[in-house]
C-alpha cells in the first residue's frame, strides 16, 4: 500500500527549560489543538543553554532531517540576550551568522524573555541591564498581580493560561512596534545589540502559518477546458 506522506515539522530549541516552552506549549494548545494529533510543531528537549550550542544542535538535527528527505522541516532557536559580561557580542554574532548560513531561524529577546511578557500589557522601549532589573524596575510585577500572580517565578505554568487572546494580540502588535522603533532609533542593526528587543511574535506567526499550510486542504484551481 501507499505510505502516507510525512508532514514537515517545525522544530523549536529553547534555551530556557521552562518559561519559553511553557509559553509555546500554552500557545500551541490554545490556538492549534490539532497539533497533538499532527505532531508538526515540536519543542525539542535540549540540555544546551548557550546560543552557539543551541544553533549547532539545530544544525545537526537539520542535517539528519535532510538525510531523511525531511527537507521541508523548519528550525527555530529561542534564547535571550542576557548581559554582555555573561555572553559577549562576538559570540552572539557567531551564533547569528552560523544560523543564517544554515537557514536556522532565531527568536531573540533582549534583555530577556520577560520583555515579551511585558509587551502583553504595555508598549515599552526602556532598556534594562538584566532580567532582575526588568522585573524590579518596570510594571512587570504590577501587571502580573492584576492576573492574580503575586510571586513571579520563571517557568510558572500559570503565566500563559492567565493571558487573554487580546493580550497576546497586543504583545504581537507591540513587538512589531518595538521593531520599527529600533529600526529608527537603534545605533545597531543587529538584534543582539538592541535593548529592548524581541522577535518572539515572528516565531508565533511562523507557527500559525506552518500549521495552517498543513491543515488547510489544498484545493486545486479549477481550470476551464477550452473547447476546440
N, C-alpha and C positions, 0 to 999 in steps of 0.2 A: 504493500500500500504506500501511498504518498506520505512522506513525513511532513508534518506541518512546518511551515517556515518559522524560524526562531525570531522572535521580536528583538529589535535592538534594545539595549539597556543604557540608562543614564546612570553612571557611577559617580558617587559623591564621597570624597575623602575629607573628613573633618579633623582639624587639629584638636578642637575641644571634644572631650569624651562624652559630655552630656548636653551642654547648653545648646549648641548648634544642632546636633542630632535630634534632641527633643523637639526643638522648634520645627525642624524639617519633617519629622515624623508626624507632628501635630498638623502641619500644613497639608501634607500629602493625605493624611487620614481624613481631614475635613473636606478638602476640595477634590481629591482623587481617590475615593474609597475603593474604586475598582483596581487600584494598584496591587491590593492584596492578592487578587486573582492573577493579574498580569505579570507582577514582579518586574516591571520595566524601570522603576526607579529604585536604585539600590544604594543604601548608605553603607559603605564598606566598613567592616571592623578593621581598625588600624591602631597600632601602638606608636606610630610615628607622630611627632609633635613639633617638627620644625618645617618651615615652608619648603626648604630644599628636599628634605626626606619625603615629605608628602608628594611633592611633584614627581620625584623619582619613583615612588611607589605607584603613582597613577600611570607613569610611562611604562613601567614593567607590566602592569595589568593590560595596558593598551596593546603592547607588543604581543602578549598572549592572545588577546582578543583578535588581533589582525591575523594571527596564525590560524585561528579557527573560523576565519571569514566573518567575524562579527565586526566588520569594518564600519558599521553604522552606529556603533556604540559611541556614547559621548562621555567625556570625563571632566569632572569638576573637582577642584581642590578648594577647601574653605579654611582660611586662617586669619589671625589678627595681626595688626602691625606691631603692637607692643612697643616698648621703649627702644630707642636707638642703641642704648647701652646693652640691652639684652640681645638685640638682633640687628646688627648694623645694616645700613642701606645696601652695601655691596652684596650681602647675602640675599637680600630681597631682590636686587637687580638680577642676580644669578638665577634665582627661582623663577622670576618672571620671564627672563629670556629663554631659559630651558623649556618652560611650559609653552611659550608661544612657538618655539621651534617644533614642538611635538604635538601641537594642536590640543593642548590641555587648557581648559578654562579655569580662571581663578576668581573666587569671590573673596575679596579682602575687606576687612573692617578696620578702620583706624580711629581711635587707638585700640578699640576692642569691639566685640560683638554687641556690647551694651549700647553703642551709638545707634545701631539698627533698632534695638528695642525702644530707645528714647524717641526715635523718629515716629513711632506709632502714635505718640501723644503730642509732639510739638516739632516745629521746624527749628533746628539749631545749627549754627555754624561755629559754635565755640570750641576751640581746640582744648584737648586735655592731655596731660603728660602720660597718664596711665589709667588703668581701669578704676582703681580705688578713687582717684581724683574725680573721674566722671561720676561715679556713684555718690560721692560725698558733696560735690560742688555743683551738680545740676539738679533739676527737679525729678530726677530718675526715681528716687525713693517715694516722693510725694505721689507721682503718677501710679506707681505700683500699689501704694497704700489705698488709692482710690479703687483699686481692684481687689482689695482685701489681702494683699500680700505685704505683710509688715516686716518680714525678715528675709530680704532678698538673698538667695544663695544661688551661685552658678549651678545650673543643672536642675533647678527647681521645675518639676514636671508641670506645676500649675500654670506656669507663665503663659504658655501658648493657649491653654484651654480657657483662660480668662480674657483673652483678646477677642474683640468683636471683628467681624468681617470688615466693618467700616474702618476700624483702627488699622487693620492690615493694609487696606487700600491706601489709607493715609500715609503709612510708612513708605509704601511704594512711591507715592507721589512726592513725599518729602525727600526720599533718597535721590529721585530724579532731579529735584530742585537743587539739592546739595551738589550733585554732579555738575549742573550748569553753573552754580555759584563758584565752584572750584575752577571751572574752565576759565572764568573771567578773572578770578581773584588770586588763584594759587600761583606761586612762583615756579611750580614744577608741574610737568605733565604726567609724572609718574605717580600712580595711586599711592604707593608706599611712602611718598614724600608729602602727601596731603593729609591734613588733620583738621577737622574730622573728615572721614570718607567711608562710604560703604557702597558696594555694588551687589549686595545680597538680593536686592529686588530683581536683578538681571538673572540670577540663578533661579529664582521663583518663576519668573516669566518663561525661562527655558524649560523648566519642569512642566508648566502649563501647556506650552506649545508641543513639547515632546509627547505628552500623554494624549493630547487632542489628535495629533497626527496618527497615532496608532489606533485610537479607539473610534475615530470617525470612519465610518465605512467609505471606502473610496468609490465614488460614483464616476463612472466613465461618461465623458461628454457624449451626448447623442449626436451622431453625425448623420446628417440627412443625405441619403444616397441620391445622387443626381440620376435622373432618368435620361438615358442617352437615346 
